[in-house]
């Protein structure tokens, strides 16, 4: 009899030989970008400080960047950003639409997977609920395996990689770590393209006018990041090739632009707003815009595109402007997530 066995027999505590082995289960953690907790300047400043301090997002040396960030950027930008958030805020829940829709995606997916005993939680890379808290909740629910699903169809180190990083950092503080599997990007996965194409058809059918041009606007990325090996632009092209094929459209009928440029460096082009203004100046009067890089509507889609770009287009001579909603927490979005998750869980349960 070993010392441990004897001690446990004496104290009544289960030892290694007597311990009951309980099989765990696999859970799913959805991770989105993040959002401030409120529309006040302080909340937005706190969120932007965390977001823009991420070395995956801003690759400049902190010795150079942090004085700029903590000085001029966080002095001037939070006030403007707070006003923008107020224009799109979910006042009923007192939260950003991104939080509302991500929670809805989680609830819908959880309902689909509940019969199989698969728990689902959600988290944000920046802000609350944190990635670490999402992992903790799954562990509390008995999960010894976690499938991490970053909610970005196209891979970039600034999005997918940093979401994965944050999950790995959370595991570093745990004595007993769950196994972690990450879902790869899905830029032209049939589940995603089917849902996206249906959303475009539904969005266009809801209009009482016909757009002369349908435009896809992706979040931009510094050209330097692509030159260093980030595959984002290639994955955007994969999405567009598959989507155009699904819709029976040509690149001329469904062109691509890039939005959300920040700072003085060169970003992926063409830039959305200048391109829209040129089309308006050339006589295009009716356009619709979709944002295939986002699974849920957020500040970039609802305000930057839905408000700011609309105003720029009308000011340049445009007459009709529409946005195609993101998949959000629609049944199509939940079905897509279920298809991705069931495939990635295969052989792991």
Secondary structure, 3 states (H helix, E strand, C coil): CCHHHHHHHHHCCCCCCCCCCCCCEEEEEEEEEECCCCCCHHHHHHHHHHHHCCCCCCCCCHHHHHHHHHHHHHHHHHHHHHHHHHHHCECCCCECHHHHHHHHHHHHHHHHHHHHCCCEEEEEEECCCEHHHHHHHHHHCCEEEEEEEECCCCCCHHHHHHHHHHHHHHHHCCCCCCEEEECCCCCCCHHHHHHHHHHHHHHHHCCCCCCCEEEEEEECCEHHHHHCCCCHHHHHHHHHHHHHHHHCCCCCCEEEEEECCCCCCCECCCEHHHHHHHHHHCCCCEEEEECCCCCCCCHHHHHHHHHHHHHHHHHCCCCEEEECCCCCCCHHHHHHHHHHHHHHHCCCC
